[in-house]
Amino acid sequence: MHKQSSKPDFAQNALRVVEITTGEPLKPKAKNAAAVALGRLGGLKGGPMRKKLLTDVRLSEIAQKAAIARWAKAKGVRIDVQGS
């Protein structure tokens, strides 16, 4: 994952200009409740299923990589944790 830029996104900036020009905030489109429920159901199944399929060694590697990334972020150090 790349580091978030301090500059606002072009699309966000354009939206802000439109909102200021019209004088009212634009409302985001409502999400389809059925699609949201279906996505959540898949997410609830997917995580535990992936964990069940991983070996203990691979699970440990993933956890170590995540811990290294968290500590580096806390210290303000940029590291490359892609791959594997």
Secondary structure, 3 states (H helix, E strand, C coil): CCCCCCCCCHHHHHHHHHHHHHCCCCCCCCCCHHHHHHHHHHHHHHHHHHHHHCCHHHHHHHHHHHHHHHHHHHHCCCCCCCCC
